[in-house]
Amino acid sequence: MTLKPARTALVLALLACGAAAHADSAPLAHRIVRVTLDGAATDAGTSGRLLVFAASADKAKAAAKDGKVEAVDTNPFQPKAVSVAGREVTWIAPGQSVDLDADGEAFPAGFSSLPPGDYLFQAVLDVGHDYNYSGRHGGDLISDVTPVKITAGGSIPVLKLSKRVPERDPWQLPPSAPQAVRDVLPEARKHAHAEVLESKALTAFAGHPLSIRAWVVTPPGYEQGTAKYPVVYVTHGFGGSFDRYAGTIASVWDAMSKNQMPPMIWVLLDESGPTGTHEFADSVNNGPWGQALTSEYIPWLETHYRMDGKTSGRFLNGHSSGGWATLWLQTRYPQIFGGTWSTSPDPSDFHDFTGIDLYAPNANAYKHADGSAIPLVRDKGEVIATFETFARLERVLGVYGGQLASFEWVFSPRGKDGRPMPMFNRDTGAVDANVVAYWRDHFDIAQRLRTQWPALKPDLDGKIHLIVGTADTFYLDGSAKLLKDTLDGLHAKSDIRFLPGKTHFDLYTEGDDRQALLKKISWEMYEVARPGQGKH
């Protein structure tokens, strides 16, 4: 589930929720925001999801470096901090304008509830309809951050879409990257190879070309030798993509060069798509990604690189949504992979779907049976946001690419409208038992183990490694405990670790080493592939 803080760094403001009007007050007038497409941004017409963000000017400037606010954006870990309104724009040409009713589709409330005061506004045209997943990225059109004084009955100035977001450099490191990673990146790049294969299975499903992409990182000495190497297939979490692997490439290669990790080939897979993370699952909505990976891409790679090419030399590692993907791949294709080390995976037992028992009678994604709100995000014991909060924000940002919608694109049956059937009602939170039954029969990993263990055991026993923190930010330790109970009940060999006090985001860190856990995992893998030759 990792809601990567790719756009968290852009969040520069805190905004208190507006006070609701009293029942006996006169209705508030709708606030209309006019947005114009400036010819300086593009010389062609376009379309997309128009979003307008608003934040308290004082709080935004106080939070910004040197008081300069460069962007106003949502923060998934402070979801009510910034107000946002949205609408679809089917077409807009340079010089044309569209009006957005900021009391229509809005979060956390319509802009008419904003208290009088000074604000900063910014407009974004999400041309790819993937803001929920990627935030602002190449091709999107944005306005300047614009001061706005909210007064009773006052109007909002026109916002001009005057800039185009540049394409992202895949070798651009995030500001948080340590200097050591920056120093080694130029050398690591020489050993990273972009491998793209158009998949016949995926292309046939989609009706247009679809490819699998990955970075293949070879170990020091690979170019001079003839030896074959074990391979680690890595899947990223929610918010990750092909162009966000630079830090991993640098860290992995540097660790291998210093013998902090064994010599292996690392395949850093891209599991992002327009609907979120496809998680290399064979889905009626996204297509046969698992089939394409195992029957097309891996055999193709093994003809181009000196890979072991056997079960005991193929391993899986992923975190969050990537953790679920690797856990799924290992249980779905146990004869292909020699073991998964899945960390903080998304729910593997839908009796605990981030705290929701989807199988309970009259299950609801928003409320417990006693009416209390179901939390989704916590930090240091404090609830940051509820499941309902995320669902409502996601709906305003757009119908594609959000974390909750992403689950449905992977797990749900296809509806009559050609889209995945929703697991829960976005207005009420009511869970659809029929959709959940489909989820259970096709993608509940614990259920798969319980019902198919005799057939799976010869190829799967001892290959499941799962590591999660007891203070996981998204409550994913709960589902992991249920998976452990299932495996223990089957008398299966498994390795389920709960790291005390660790969250979703510091699980891999020990002291100053952000990759300490990955180094341990890599040596455990190597011991399977090369018994007795690992680090002691």
N, C-alpha and C positions, 0 to 999 in steps of 0.2 A: 504493500500500500504506500510505500514511501512517497509522501508529497514533498518531493525534493524542494529545498528552499531556493530553486533557481530564480524565482521571482520574489522570494522573501527578502532578498537583498535590495529589491527595488522599493520595498514598503517604507515609506518615510513619514507616515502620519498615524496618529491615533485619533479616533473619532468616537465620542460617546453616542450611544443610541439616542435618537430623538424621542422626545416625550410624546406620547399619543394624545390626541385631542380628547377632551372629556365628552361623554356621551351627549351632554346637552349643549355642546358648542356647535357653532356653524361649521359646515363642511369646509375643509381647507381647499383652496384652489389648486388645481394641478400645476406643477412646475414643468414648463416646456423648455427643452434645451435645443437650440438650433445649431446644427453642425454643417459646415461647408467644406467641400473638397477643394483644396487649393491646387492650382496648376503646378505649383512648385514641387508638390509631392509626387504627382504622376500626370502624364499627358494622355492617359486613357481612362475610360470608364471602368468601374469595378463594382463588386458587391461584397457582402460579408455580414458579420455580426457587429453592430455598433454598440460600443460600451462607453459610458461616461462615469468617471470616478470623482468623488468629492471627499475632501478631508479638511479638518480644521486647520487654518493657516498657522496659527500660533503653535499648535502641537506638531505640525509637519516641519516647521522651521526649527523647532527645538530638537527634533529627532534627527535632522539632516546634518551632514558634515558641513561645517562652516556656515550653517544656516541656509545653504543653497539647496532647494528642493528640485531635483531633476526629474522625478517621476512620482505620480500618485497611483498606487496599485493596491490590490488585495493582498492579504497575507493569510495563508491557510492556517497559521497558528494564532492569528488574532482576527478571525473571520468577520467580526462585527466592527472592526476598527475603522474601516473605510466604506463609505456608501457607494453602491454601484447600481446603475440602471442600464437596461439593454433593450434592443429591438433588432429585427432582421432588416437589412437593406438589400433589396433585390437588384437595384442598379443606381449608381450615382456617377455622374460625369464631372470633370473639372469645371468649377464655377457653380455647380448645382449645390443645393442644400437639402437636408432632411430634418424633420422635427422629431425629437424623441420625448415621449411622455415619461418623465422621470418618476411618475407615480403609477405607471403601468407595471412593467416587469422591473422590480427593484428589490434591493436587499441592503440592510436589514429591514428597511421600510421605505416608503415613498419619500422623495426629496422634500415634499411639503412639510414633513415632520422635522426637518432640520431646524434647530433653533436659530434665531437671527444672529449674524456674526460674520466674520471674515473667513472665507474658505479658499481652497485651491482646487480647481477643476482640471480634468484632463480627459480628452476623448481618444478612443482607439477604434479603428476599423479592423476587426479580425478577419482578414480576407480568406484565411484557410479554415475558419470555423474550428480551431483547435486551441483556443485560449485556455480552456479548462485543463489542457495537458501541458502546453508549452509556454503559456504566457505570451509575452510580446516577442516575436521573432521575425526573421527575414521576410519582407514583403508587406507586413502590417503597416498601416498608416496611422500616425499619431499627431496630436496637437501639442502646442506648447503647454506647459503648466500655466494656468490662467487664474489670476486673482478674481474672486467673485464675492461681492458683499450681499449676503442674504438679508432681505428686509421684508416686512409684511407687504405683500402685493408687488414687490420689486421684481424686475425681470433679470434673466441671466444673459450675459453677453454671448455673442456667437462664438463658437469654438471652431477653429480652422484646422483641418487635417493638412498640415503643411510639411510633414517629414515622413520619409519611408524608413522603416527599421532595416538596417543592413543585414545581409546574410551573416550567419555566425561562422566564425573561423573554428573548425574542429580542433585546432591546436591551442585555442584560447583557454587558459586556466582560470578557474574562479578566483576571486580576490582572496578567499580563505586558504588557497593552496600554499603550503610551506615553501620557504625559499629553496630547501633541498630538492623539492620536486621540480621547481622551476629550473634549477641548475642542471638537472639530469635530463630534462625533456629533449633538448636537441639531439643527444646521443640515442635516447630511447626511440625517437622517431625513425631512426635508421633501421630499426628492427621490428617496426610495426607495418603491416601490409593490409590494405583495404581489399577484402575479397567479396565480390558481389556475384551472385549466381541467380539468373532468372529461373524461377521454379516452374516446371511444367504443370504440376498439380495446382499451385496457387493461381497461375495464369488461367488455367482452364476454369477454375472456380470463379474468378473475378471477371473474366471476359476481356481482360487487358493485362499487359505485362506486370508481373509482381516478382520481386526479387528478395532473397535473403541476403543480409549484409552483416559483416563482422570485421573486426580488426584481429589479425593473427599476429601475435607477439612471439617471436622466436628467442630462445635463450642465448646467452653469450657463448660463442664458439660454434654456433649452429652452422655458419657459413663455411667453416673450415673442415668440418667433420663429415662422417657418414652415419653416425649413430641415429637411432630412432628414439623418440621421446614420448612420454606420457602426455596426455592432452587434458586441459581443463576448459570446459565450456561454461562461460559466465553469462548470466542474464542480469540486466540492470533492473532497478525498481521503477515505480511510477514516477514519471517526469524525466527519466533517462532517455538517451537516444544515441544514435550513431555518432553524433558530433559532440558528445559529452564524455568521451572516454579518455581524454588526454591525461588527466591526473592518474587514472588507473594504469595506463600504459607506462607512464614514467615510474610510478611506484613499484609495479611488478618487475619491470626490467631492472631497475636499480637494486631491488632486493635480491634478484637472481645473480646479479653481477658481484654482489658482496657475500654470496653464499648464505644469505639470510632466508632464502627460499631455494628449493632444489631446481635443477634445470628441467623445465617442462615447457611445452607450447601452450600458450593461453589464447583461446578463441573468445573474443569479447563480442557477444551477439547483440544485435539490435532487435528488440521486441516491441518497439513503439510503432504506432500506426494512427490513422485518423480517428479511430474509435477508442484510443487508449493503449494499453498494453495487451497484445494478443496472447502473450504468455506461452507461445508454442504449444497451444492446445488445439486439437481438431474441433473446430466450432462451426455450427451451421450458419453463423453470422459472419465470422471473420475468415473462415476457410481452413484447410487442412495444414496448419502450420507445423504440427508435430510430425505428420507424415512427411512433409517437405524437408524438414530438418534431418530426420533420421534416414530417409531413403534416398534423398537427393544431395543435400548439402554436405553432410558428413562424409559420405563416400567420395564425393568430388574433392573435398579438402584432402582426404587421405591419399589421393593420387598426385597432389601437388606439394605436399609436405611430408617430411620423414616422421610420420606419426606411428605410434604403436599399432594402431589398427585392430585392436582386440579389446574385449570388454574390460579386462583388468587394467587397461591403460586409458580408459575414457572416464572422466569425472565431471561432476556438475557442481557449480557454486552460484548462488544468487541470494540477494537480500530483498526482503519485503515482497513486492509483487514478483520480483525475480526469484525469491525464495520459494514462493508457491510454484512458479514455473518449473524450477529444477526438481522440486518434490514430485510434481506431477509427471515430468518426463521420466524420472527414475521409476515410479510405480507403474507408469503406462508402458514403458519400454525397458523392462528390467534386464533383458538379454543384451541390450546395447551398451548400457552404462555400468561402470564398476562401482559406483557409489555417488551419492549426493551429499553435499554439506550445505544445507539450506538454513539460512539465518533469518530470524524474525519473519517467517513466511506468513502471507495472508492466510485466512482461515482454512484449515485442512479438515475441520469437522464442523459442519454447519449447525450443530447444536450450540455452538458458540461463535457466531459470526460477528466479531468485534463486540461481544457482549449480548447479542441477540440470539435466542433460541428460535431459529427459523421453523422448527418442527412443532413448536408449542401450539396448542389450539388458540385460534384468534391472535396469532402472533402479530406484533406491531413493531415497526422499525424505529418509531419515535418515542414510544412510552412503554414503561414496564407495566405489569398488571396493576400495580398500585397507583398508576398515573404519573409517576415520576419520570423525568426525561432520561433517555438512554445516552450516556456519554460516549464520545468517540475519540477525543484527544485529551490527554492528561500530561502534566509536567510537574514533577516534584510533589505528587499527590493531589494537585489541584486540577479540576476539570477545566479545560481550555475551551472546548466546544462540544456540542451534542451532535448526534447523528442527524437530527432534523436541521440543525444549522447548516451543516455541510450540504445536505440535499437541496436546501433552498438557495444557497449561494451558487451551487453548481448549475441550477436551473436558469438563473439569471445570466450566467456567463455563457451558456449555450448548451445545445442538446448533445454535442459530441465531445468525446475526449475526457470527460470527468471521471474521477475515481469510481464513483458509485455506478455510473452508466457503463464504465469499462467492464465491471463485473458482469453486467447483463449481456454485453456484447460477447463475452466469452462463454458464460454459463447458460443463458436462457434459450428457450426455443424461439423460432422466428414467428412473429405475429403476421396477421393478415396484411398489415401495411408494409411488410418487408423488413421491418425493424425488429430487434429483439423484444420479447414481451417483458414488461417491467416486473421486477420481483416484488416491488412495493408501490403503493399509491403515494405520489409525491405530495398530495394535499393532506392526507390523513395518516400516512405511515402504515396503513393496513397491508399485511403481507399476503401475497397471492399463493395459496397453498398448492395450486396446480403447477405454477411455475417452480415453486420450491421442490415439488416432487421430481420435476425434470432435473433440477440442479442435483438433487440427491442421487438419482440414478446414473448421472453422467459425470459429475465433477466433485462429489464429496469424497475426498481421498480416504478418510477413515472408513466410510461406508464401503468403498471399493476393497479395502483391506479385509474388512469383516466378512464380506460376501465371497471374496475370491482368493482368500489366503492359501488354501491347499494348492491351487494352481500357481500362485505367485511365489510361494515360499522357496522353491528350489533356486530361482534366479534373483530373488529380492532379499532374502534373509541376511541381515547384517550390513546391508548397504545404505540404510537410512540413518543419516546424521542430521540432527536438528539442534540449533543453538538459538536461544532467545533470552532476553532480559526479563527479570521478574517485574520490572517497572516499565515494560514496553509502552511507548507513547500511545499506541493504538489498541492496547489491551489484547495483543496477539498472543500473549503467554497463556491465556485461557484456552484457546483452541489447541495450542501445543500440548497442554496437559491432557486434554481429551484424547489426542492422538497417541500420547504415551500410554494412557490407560488401555486404548485399543490394542496397541502392539504388545503390551504386557499381558493382556488377556489372551492373546494368541500365542503367548510364549515365544514371541519373535525376538531375534537378536536385533537390538537397536541401540542407538546412541543419542539420547535426548538430554540436552544440557540446559539448565536454567541458571543464568548468571545473575547473582544477587545485585539488585539495585540498578542494573543496566537498563538503558532505554533503547528506543529504536535507532537513535543516532550516535550513541557512544559505545555500541556493542563491540566494535572492532578495536577500540582504543585501550591501551594500557600506558599510563604515564604520558609521555610525549609522542609515543608511537601510535599513529592512527591506523596502522595496518598490522598490529600485533596479532590479532586473531587470524587474519588471513595467512600470516606466516606459519602459525601453528597448523592451520588446516592444510596448507600445501605440503607440509612434511608428513602429515597423516595420510594424505593421498599417495605421496611418493612411496611410503612404506607398503601400501597395497600393491603398487605397480612394480616396485623394486625391493622386495623384502630383504631387510638387513642392510640396505645400502643408504638408508636415510640418516638424518642428523641425530646424534645421540647426546 
